[in-house]
């Protein structure tokens, strides 16, 4: 008799062997097209975007000063520790779904659902947020070429119509529908161009660096505002630590680390492509760790250059709400021609960010649907070997959110969702080492349990430096997820239906005998 699950009820776990067997089901089989280079490209493509072109400047001006480069290092350390844990899981359980799939094999169905619901914050909400940023850069780029065109207009009250974001999401959904390999090729070209632009910015900026701008490296604490952080807008740590705000000073450095963490979000999307990778045991760890190493070097270099070019006070958000970008620094020094190149780089950069975030969300929904926690029809693949229905559903939802709703403060919601996923994945490595030491592991996280423990502590620390308001929204989001699980997912779970005898016994045998 084949063992498909362990435990029972909401804590039943899906065995690694069963997860791998499910990938052979003919109607839900993904095409294996990706190699190491493809995965590194996806990783770099999704991470180099909003963080380099916007967050570095605005966070320096509003929260951390020149020490924003240190904030990037702190965020990178937390990501690096978590990446080591992701690499082991991805090479051990090469199945679509990333943290959701890993959690199903270790913590059970309920926590797997929670982490899947949580990943919506990272991938879907992140896609919508970055899409709106892309639309703003599209308007700026068109303006630089003499076309004064707005990419959005108000519909009155809360709603607006952002046709730029709509255009991007629809185009990318079509591309992802046609195949992951095609998406990788497009991403390779765009990523190569934007990396060259980032290197250009670093080299050009070095000629304008003034060492005096690095002093003070960590500015003295200041009173916060609604924009920079006070009251429930300040970090949870500073709120309970008795500080009036988390603007500048040590609290500012840590709060900035939690914010610029958004710049690293997405490298874990590489793990969602595990099922489409030719040699996941080797390619996935290389793709995850390689892409993270590349972008960390670029981020820190950009942060050092931009804060050396102009005083950090010139990078603060303006009274009218205008946020500083890389272009702001060059424009303040009269290097206006560089703004055109930077705007083009940002436009290209954000394009691939949205594409890979959408890819990650689609694969998570695909995995959850195959397990019955969402309608199983979403797991059906098309002639291109991609989950077509899930692609258009996610594309439609993201398009609606990005087109009609404002995106203020969404970046912190994305951060807390991702950090929570990192925490569970890091704990899961230790759990699976103890419960299934027999599993073949293509990559082994070093110094277990020390590295996973450090990863958990680093991620929790960053979570504590997110705003009180973000925590309240996160708790509400999780409550909604729990309601959906008990209202729909629990009774429709494939594992649950097998336990109750509602699925024919031969169904599993057919899945195992499915042709390659």
C-alpha positions, 0 to 999 in steps of 0.5 A, spaced: 500 500 500 502 506 497 503 511 503 501 518 501 500 522 507 502 522 514 498 524 520 491 526 520 486 531 520 488 538 518 495 536 520 496 531 515 502 531 511 503 529 504 509 525 503 515 527 499 514 521 495 507 523 493 509 530 491 514 527 486 509 522 484 504 527 483 508 531 478 507 525 473 500 526 472 499 527 465 493 533 465 497 537 470 504 535 468 509 541 467 514 541 461 522 541 464 525 546 460 530 550 465 537 549 466 542 553 471 543 559 467 535 560 466 534 560 474 540 565 475 537 569 470 530 569 473 533 570 480 537 576 477 531 579 473 526 579 479 530 582 484 533 588 480 528 592 479 524 597 484 530 596 490 535 599 485 531 604 482 527 607 487 528 604 494 535 606 495 534 613 494 528 614 498 530 610 504 536 613 505 533 620 505 527 618 509 530 613 514 537 611 514 541 616 511 548 614 508 547 607 513 542 605 508 548 601 505 549 597 511 541 596 511 542 593 505 547 588 508 543 586 513 537 585 509 542 581 504 544 577 510 537 575 512 536 573 505 542 569 504 541 565 511 534 563 508 536 562 501 541 556 504 535 553 507 531 554 500 536 551 496 536 544 501 528 544 500 528 545 493 533 540 491 530 535 496 523 536 494 523 538 486 516 540 486 512 547 484 509 551 490 516 553 493 514 554 501 507 551 500 510 545 498 515 544 503 511 546 508 506 540 506 511 535 507 513 538 514 508 541 518 502 539 515 496 541 511 493 547 515 500 550 515 501 549 508 495 552 506 497 558 511 503 559 507 500 558 501 495 564 502 501 568 505 505 567 499 499 571 495 502 577 499 509 576 496 507 574 489 500 577 487 500 583 491 508 584 489 506 584 482 500 589 483 505 594 486 511 593 482 506 594 476 504 601 478 511 603 479 512 600 472 506 605 469 509 611 473 516 610 469 513 609 463 510 616 463 516 618 465 520 615 460 515 617 454 515 624 457 523 624 456 522 623 449 517 629 448 510 625 449 507 628 455 502 622 457 499 620 463 498 612 464 493 613 469 487 617 471 482 618 476 475 615 476 473 619 482 474 617 490 478 611 491 478 608 484 483 610 478 484 607 471 491 605 470 492 603 463 499 602 463 499 597 469 494 593 465 498 593 459 504 590 462 500 585 466 496 582 460 502 582 456 506 578 461 500 573 462 500 572 455 508 571 455 507 566 461 501 562 458 506 561 452 511 557 456 516 558 461 522 557 456 520 563 452 519 567 458 526 565 460 529 568 453 525 574 454 528 575 461 535 574 459 535 579 454 532 584 458 536 582 464 542 583 460 540 590 458 538 592 465 544 590 469 549 593 464 545 600 465 546 598 473 553 598 472 553 604 468 550 608 473 555 605 478 561 607 474 558 614 472 556 615 479 563 614 482 566 620 478 561 625 483 562 621 489 564 626 495 566 623 501 563 629 506 556 626 504 558 620 508 558 624 514 554 623 519 554 615 516 548 614 521 544 621 522 542 622 529 534 620 531 529 625 529 521 625 530 518 622 525 512 623 520 506 619 517 511 619 511 517 617 515 514 613 521 511 615 527 505 612 531 503 606 528 507 607 522 513 606 526 517 600 527 514 595 532 521 594 535 521 602 536 514 602 538 515 598 544 522 600 545 520 607 547 522 611 541 518 616 538 519 614 531 524 609 527 527 615 523 535 615 523 539 613 528 540 605 530 532 604 529 532 607 523 538 603 520 534 596 522 527 599 520 530 601 513 533 594 513 526 591 513 524 596 508 529 595 503 528 587 504 523 588 499 528 589 494 531 582 495 524 579 494 523 574 489 529 570 489 525 565 492 521 565 486 526 561 483 524 555 487 517 555 484 520 553 478 523 546 481 518 542 477 520 545 470 528 544 472 532 539 468 537 537 474 533 540 480 538 537 485 544 542 482 541 547 478 536 550 483 541 551 489 546 554 484 540 559 481 538 561 488 544 562 491 548 565 485 542 570 483 542 572 490 550 573 490 550 578 484 544 582 486 547 583 493 553 586 490 550 591 485 545 593 491 550 595 496 554 598 490 548 603 488 547 605 495 554 607 497 554 611 490 548 614 491 549 617 498 556 619 496 553 623 490 549 628 494 547 629 501 542 624 504 537 630 506 536 631 498 533 624 497 528 625 502 520 625 500 518 632 498 512 635 501 508 633 495 509 626 496 514 625 490 519 620 492 527 620 490 530 615 485 536 614 482 535 619 477 534 625 483 541 624 485 543 625 477 539 631 476 541 634 482 548 634 479 546 637 473 547 630 469 540 630 466 542 626 460 543 620 465 536 620 467 533 618 461 538 612 461 536 610 468 528 611 466 529 606 461 533 601 466 527 602 471 522 600 466 526 594 463 528 592 470 520 592 473 518 589 467 522 582 469 520 583 476 513 583 475 514 577 470 517 573 475 513 574 481 507 572 476 510 566 475 511 564 482 504 566 484 501 562 478 506 556 480 503 556 487 496 556 485 497 551 481 500 546 486 495 548 491 490 546 486 493 540 484 492 538 492 485 540 492 486 546 496 483 550 491 479 548 485 482 542 481 481 545 474 486 551 475 492 545 475 490 543 468 496 544 463 495 547 456 499 544 450 505 549 452 506 545 458 504 551 463 497 551 467 493 556 462 487 557 467 491 559 473 495 563 469 489 567 466 486 567 473 492 570 476 493 575 470 486 577 471 486 578 479 493 582 478 490 586 473 484 588 476 488 590 483 494 594 479 489 598 474 483 600 479 486 600 486 492 604 489 498 601 492 500 605 498 504 601 503 503 595 499 511 594 500 511 592 507 505 587 506 509 584 501 515 584 506 512 581 512 509 575 508 515 573 505 519 574 512 514 569 515 515 564 509 522 564 510 521 563 517 517 557 516 522 554 511 528 555 515 524 551 521 522 546 516 529 544 514 531 542 521 524 538 522 525 534 515 532 533 517 529 529 523 523 526 520 526 524 514 534 523 514 533 518 509 531 523 503 536 524 498 539 531 498 542 535 492 544 540 497 545 540 504 544 547 508 551 547 512 551 547 520 544 545 521 541 547 526 545 553 527 544 556 520 536 555 520 536 558 527 540 564 525 535 565 519 529 565 523 532 570 528 534 574 522 527 574 519 523 575 525 528 581 527 526 584 520 519 583 522 519 586 528 522 592 524 516 593 520 510 598 522 505 596 527 500 598 522 503 592 517 502 587 523 495 589 524 494 588 516 498 582 516 494 579 522 487 580 518 490 577 512 491 571 516 484 571 519 481 571 512 486 565 510 483 561 516 476 562 514 477 560 507 481 554 509 475 551 513 470 553 509 473 550 502 480 547 502 479 542 508 473 538 505 476 539 498 483 537 500 485 531 495 489 528 501 483 529 506 478 525 500 483 519 500 483 519 508 475 519 507 475 514 501 472 519 497 477 518 491 477 511 488 483 507 490 486 506 483 486 513 482 493 513 485 495 507 482 494 511 475 498 517 477 504 513 479 503 509 472 503 515 468 508 516 462 514 520 463 
